[in-house]
């Protein structure tokens, strides 16, 4: 059946836009959350440089989360009600973490020397809380918002997995944006986080089909198993390539310092693609399909016009900001 003749293209387009927003958010805010978590093992001067590396970007990165949730609200109101009511507590915890991060980011720059350490710890705590809450929400979503003790334990495990992934991309960001001893330390952080991230991916990949018979059939039936095989294979290649490269960094003249970050983005994209394929055509796992949850076509057309205006502006702003502030980071100053 042609999706363009029966009107299904509108809900599917909004689902794709929402997914794209969440993926961009996971990459962009993921690295600055990772930097915040990694600050715990840095010296005070290194913390200033790490904050300087994310200073021009971190607040704007969260815009993509707002866009994704906004699209969910206006395009899929039924799903929005189910998802946010099921995730009320972890969403509240995430907002507390984001608020703590925002306050700590500003106050640490103006605080007296003997208070700065406390605000650095607050920034670390806010980053860790936010990452853990987002992972918990992902785990709960995978299980269809089940409320058993086993489901809570699984969601907490996925939370730890997301923390590892954010630390990986955060460390790779620092490899690209810093130099000297901090860059060497970032290489070490990236290598440790890489294997934690791969363990996390393996655990989620094994557990997801086990908790859903539908996903099991979708993964392992023929010819799907053949069509899906490139995803884990390419992911494995990227992981091996990243590990080999990290062993050789930093190189003279800082060559290839950007490659780990780009490679990690590739791993994130592949993981997201696997999850999106697994849950399609459902927007609420095994409960509500994309088509069923969508707003009326007339409403979607109006919203689409606004989305097609907002999205290029966000992409353009993001491109310009990263173009202007490219290069090695310096200490962030409010003087």
C-alpha positions as CSV (number, residue, x, y, z in Angstrom):
1,X,0.0,0.0,0.0
2,X,1.3,3.4,-1.0
3,X,1.8,5.6,2.1
4,X,1.5,8.7,0.0
5,X,-2.0,7.9,-1.2
6,X,-3.5,7.0,2.2
7,X,-2.0,9.9,4.2
8,X,0.3,7.8,6.3
9,X,3.3,9.8,5.2
10,X,2.5,12.6,7.6
11,X,2.7,10.6,10.8
12,X,5.7,8.8,9.6
13,X,7.4,12.1,8.7
14,X,6.8,13.4,12.1
15,X,8.1,10.2,13.7
16,X,11.2,10.6,11.6
17,X,11.7,14.2,12.6
18,X,11.2,13.4,16.3
19,X,13.7,10.5,16.0
20,X,16.2,12.8,14.3
21,X,15.8,15.4,17.0
22,X,16.4,12.8,19.7
23,X,19.4,11.4,17.9
24,X,21.0,14.9,17.5
25,X,20.3,15.6,21.2
26,X,21.9,12.3,22.3
27,X,25.1,13.2,20.3
28,X,25.3,16.9,21.2
29,X,24.1,17.0,24.7
30,X,25.6,13.6,25.2
31,X,29.1,14.8,24.9
32,X,28.7,17.8,27.2
33,X,27.0,15.6,29.8
34,X,30.0,13.2,29.4
35,X,32.4,16.0,29.9
36,X,30.5,17.0,33.1
37,X,30.8,13.4,34.4
38,X,34.5,13.1,33.5
39,X,35.2,16.3,35.5
40,X,35.3,14.2,38.7
41,X,38.7,12.8,37.8
42,X,40.2,16.1,36.6
43,X,42.4,18.7,38.3
44,X,41.0,22.2,39.0
45,X,42.8,23.8,36.0
46,X,41.7,20.9,33.8
47,X,38.1,21.4,34.9
48,X,38.3,25.0,33.8
49,X,39.5,23.9,30.4
50,X,36.8,21.2,30.1
51,X,34.1,23.7,30.9
52,X,35.6,26.0,28.3
53,X,35.3,23.3,25.7
54,X,31.6,23.0,26.1
55,X,30.8,26.6,27.2
56,X,29.6,28.0,23.8
57,X,27.5,25.0,23.0
58,X,26.0,23.1,26.0
59,X,22.9,25.2,26.6
60,X,21.9,25.3,22.9
61,X,22.4,21.5,22.6
62,X,19.3,21.0,24.9
63,X,17.2,22.8,22.3
64,X,17.0,19.5,20.4
65,X,15.4,17.8,23.4
66,X,12.8,20.5,23.5
67,X,12.1,20.1,19.8
68,X,11.7,16.3,20.1
69,X,9.4,16.4,23.1
70,X,7.4,19.3,21.4
71,X,6.9,17.2,18.3
72,X,5.7,14.3,20.5
73,X,3.2,16.5,22.2
74,X,1.7,18.2,19.1
75,X,1.9,15.3,16.6
76,X,1.3,12.3,18.9
77,X,-0.8,13.5,21.8
78,X,-2.0,10.0,22.8
79,X,1.6,8.7,22.9
80,X,2.7,11.8,24.8
81,X,0.2,11.2,27.5
82,X,1.2,7.5,27.9
83,X,4.9,8.1,27.8
84,X,5.2,11.1,30.1
85,X,2.7,9.8,32.6
86,X,4.7,6.5,32.8
87,X,8.0,8.4,33.1
88,X,6.8,11.2,35.4
89,X,9.4,10.4,38.1
90,X,12.5,10.0,35.9
91,X,11.5,13.0,33.9
92,X,11.3,15.1,37.2
93,X,14.7,13.7,38.2
94,X,16.2,14.6,34.8
95,X,14.9,18.2,35.1
96,X,16.4,18.5,38.6
97,X,19.8,17.3,37.1
98,X,19.5,19.8,34.2
99,X,18.6,22.6,36.7
100,X,21.6,21.7,38.9
101,X,23.9,21.7,35.9
102,X,22.7,25.1,34.7
103,X,23.1,26.7,38.1
104,X,26.5,25.2,38.7
105,X,27.7,26.2,35.3
106,X,27.1,29.9,36.0
107,X,27.9,30.1,39.7
108,X,31.2,28.2,39.5
109,X,32.5,31.1,37.3
110,X,31.6,33.7,39.9
111,X,32.1,31.8,43.2
112,X,34.9,32.4,45.6
113,X,37.8,30.0,45.4
114,X,36.8,28.0,48.4
115,X,33.2,27.6,47.0
116,X,34.2,26.7,43.4
117,X,34.9,23.1,44.3
118,X,31.4,22.6,45.5
119,X,29.9,24.0,42.3
120,X,32.2,21.8,40.3
121,X,30.8,18.8,42.2
122,X,27.3,20.1,41.6
123,X,28.0,20.3,37.8
124,X,29.3,16.7,38.0
125,X,26.3,15.5,40.0
126,X,23.8,17.3,37.7
127,X,25.5,15.7,34.6
128,X,25.4,12.2,36.2
129,X,21.8,12.5,37.4
130,X,20.7,13.7,34.0
131,X,22.5,10.9,32.1
132,X,21.3,8.2,34.5
133,X,17.7,9.5,34.3
134,X,17.7,9.5,30.5
135,X,19.1,5.9,30.5
136,X,16.5,4.8,32.9
137,X,13.8,6.2,30.7
138,X,15.2,4.4,27.7
139,X,15.2,1.1,29.6
140,X,11.7,1.7,30.8
141,X,10.6,2.4,27.2
142,X,12.2,-0.8,25.9
143,X,10.2,-2.8,28.4
144,X,7.0,-1.1,27.6
145,X,6.9,0.8,30.9
146,X,6.7,-2.4,33.0
147,X,6.7,-1.7,36.8
148,X,8.2,-4.9,38.3
149,X,11.4,-5.0,40.3
150,X,13.2,-6.8,37.5
151,X,12.1,-4.0,35.1
152,X,13.4,-1.3,37.5
153,X,16.7,-3.2,37.7
154,X,17.0,-3.4,34.0
155,X,16.2,0.3,33.6
156,X,18.9,1.2,36.1
157,X,21.3,-1.0,34.1
158,X,20.5,0.8,30.9
159,X,21.0,4.1,32.8
160,X,24.5,3.0,33.7
161,X,25.0,2.0,30.0
162,X,24.0,5.5,28.8
163,X,26.4,7.1,31.3
164,X,29.2,5.0,29.8
165,X,28.2,6.1,26.3
166,X,28.1,9.7,27.2
167,X,31.5,9.4,28.9
168,X,32.9,7.9,25.7
169,X,31.6,10.7,23.4
170,X,32.6,13.3,26.0
171,X,36.1,12.0,26.2
172,X,36.4,11.9,22.4
173,X,35.2,15.5,22.3
174,X,37.9,16.5,24.7
175,X,40.5,14.7,22.6
176,X,39.5,17.0,19.7
177,X,39.2,20.2,21.8
178,X,42.1,20.0,24.2
179,X,45.9,19.4,24.1
180,X,48.8,18.4,26.4
181,X,48.2,16.4,29.5
182,X,44.4,16.8,29.5
183,X,44.3,15.4,26.0
184,X,46.3,12.4,27.1
185,X,44.0,11.9,30.0
186,X,41.1,12.1,27.7
187,X,42.5,9.3,25.5
188,X,42.6,7.1,28.7
189,X,39.0,8.0,29.6
190,X,37.9,7.2,26.0
191,X,39.5,3.8,26.1
192,X,38.0,2.9,29.4
193,X,34.6,4.2,28.4
194,X,34.7,2.4,25.0
195,X,34.6,-1.0,26.5
196,X,32.0,0.0,29.1
197,X,29.9,1.3,26.2
198,X,30.4,-1.9,24.2
199,X,29.4,-4.0,27.2
200,X,26.3,-1.8,27.5
201,X,25.4,-2.3,23.8
202,X,25.8,-6.0,24.1
203,X,23.6,-6.2,27.2
204,X,20.8,-4.1,25.6
205,X,21.1,-6.1,22.3
206,X,20.7,-9.4,24.2
207,X,18.0,-8.3,26.5
208,X,15.7,-6.4,24.1
209,X,14.6,-9.4,22.0
210,X,14.2,-11.5,25.2
211,X,11.7,-9.1,26.7
212,X,9.6,-8.8,23.5
213,X,8.5,-11.7,21.4
214,X,7.6,-9.3,18.6
215,X,11.2,-7.9,18.5
216,X,12.7,-11.4,18.7
217,X,10.7,-12.4,15.6
218,X,11.5,-9.2,13.8
219,X,15.3,-9.6,14.4
220,X,15.7,-13.3,13.8
221,X,13.2,-14.2,11.1
222,X,14.4,-14.5,7.5
223,X,15.3,-12.4,5.6
224,X,15.4,-9.7,8.4
225,X,18.3,-11.4,10.1
226,X,20.3,-11.0,6.9
227,X,19.2,-7.4,6.4
228,X,20.1,-6.5,10.0
229,X,23.4,-8.2,10.1
230,X,25.4,-5.2,8.8
231,X,24.5,-3.1,11.8
232,X,26.3,-5.2,14.4
233,X,29.1,-5.9,12.0
234,X,29.7,-2.3,11.1
235,X,29.5,-1.4,14.8
236,X,32.2,-4.0,15.6
237,X,34.4,-2.6,12.9
238,X,34.0,1.0,14.2
239,X,34.8,-0.2,17.8
240,X,37.9,-2.0,16.7
241,X,39.0,0.9,14.6
242,X,38.4,3.3,17.5
243,X,40.4,1.2,19.9
244,X,43.3,0.9,17.5
245,X,43.3,4.7,16.9
246,X,43.1,5.6,20.6
247,X,46.2,3.5,21.3
248,X,48.1,5.8,18.9
249,X,46.8,9.1,20.1
250,X,47.9,11.9,20.4
251,X,49.8,12.1,17.1
252,X,52.3,14.7,16.1
253,X,50.7,18.0,15.1
254,X,47.5,16.7,16.6
255,X,46.5,14.8,13.4
256,X,43.4,12.7,13.5
257,X,42.2,14.2,16.8
258,X,38.7,14.6,15.4
259,X,38.4,11.0,14.2
260,X,37.4,9.4,17.5
261,X,34.5,11.8,17.9
262,X,33.2,11.2,14.4
263,X,33.6,7.4,14.9
264,X,31.6,7.5,18.1
265,X,28.9,9.5,16.4
266,X,28.8,6.6,13.8
267,X,28.3,4.1,16.7
268,X,25.5,6.2,18.2
269,X,23.7,6.4,14.8
270,X,23.9,2.6,14.3
271,X,22.6,1.9,17.8
272,X,19.7,4.4,17.2
273,X,18.9,2.8,13.9
274,X,18.7,-0.6,15.5
275,X,16.3,0.6,18.2
276,X,14.2,2.5,15.7
277,X,13.9,-0.6,13.5
278,X,13.0,-2.7,16.5
279,X,10.1,-0.6,17.6
280,X,8.6,0.4,14.3
281,X,5.7,0.7,13.6
282,X,5.0,1.3,17.4
283,X,5.5,4.7,19.1
284,X,4.6,3.1,22.5
285,X,6.2,-0.4,22.4
286,X,3.5,-3.0,21.8
287,X,0.7,-0.7,22.8
288,X,0.2,2.2,20.3
289,X,1.3,2.5,16.7
290,X,2.5,5.7,15.0
291,X,-0.5,5.9,12.8
292,X,-2.9,5.4,15.7
293,X,-1.3,8.0,17.9
294,X,-1.1,10.8,15.3
295,X,-3.1,14.0,15.3
296,X,-5.6,14.7,12.5
297,X,-4.0,15.2,9.1
298,X,-5.1,18.8,8.9
299,X,-3.4,19.5,12.2
300,X,-0.2,17.7,11.1
301,X,0.0,19.8,7.9
302,X,-0.1,23.0,9.9
303,X,2.5,21.7,12.3
304,X,4.6,20.5,9.4
305,X,4.9,24.1,8.1
306,X,6.2,25.3,11.4
307,X,8.6,22.3,11.7
308,X,10.0,23.0,8.3
309,X,10.7,26.6,9.4
310,X,12.2,25.8,12.8
311,X,14.3,22.8,11.8
312,X,16.5,24.6,9.2
313,X,17.0,27.5,11.7
314,X,18.2,25.1,14.4
315,X,20.5,23.3,12.0
316,X,21.8,26.6,10.6
317,X,22.4,28.0,14.1
318,X,24.1,24.8,15.2
319,X,26.4,24.8,12.2
320,X,27.3,28.5,12.6
321,X,28.0,28.1,16.3
322,X,30.3,25.1,15.8
323,X,32.0,26.8,12.9
324,X,32.7,30.0,14.9
325,X,34.0,28.2,18.0
326,X,36.0,25.4,16.3
327,X,39.5,24.7,17.4
328,X,41.1,24.1,20.7
329,X,39.3,25.2,23.8
330,X,40.4,27.9,26.2
331,X,39.3,28.7,29.7
332,X,35.8,30.1,29.8
333,X,35.8,33.6,31.3
334,X,33.0,36.0,32.2
335,X,35.2,39.0,32.8
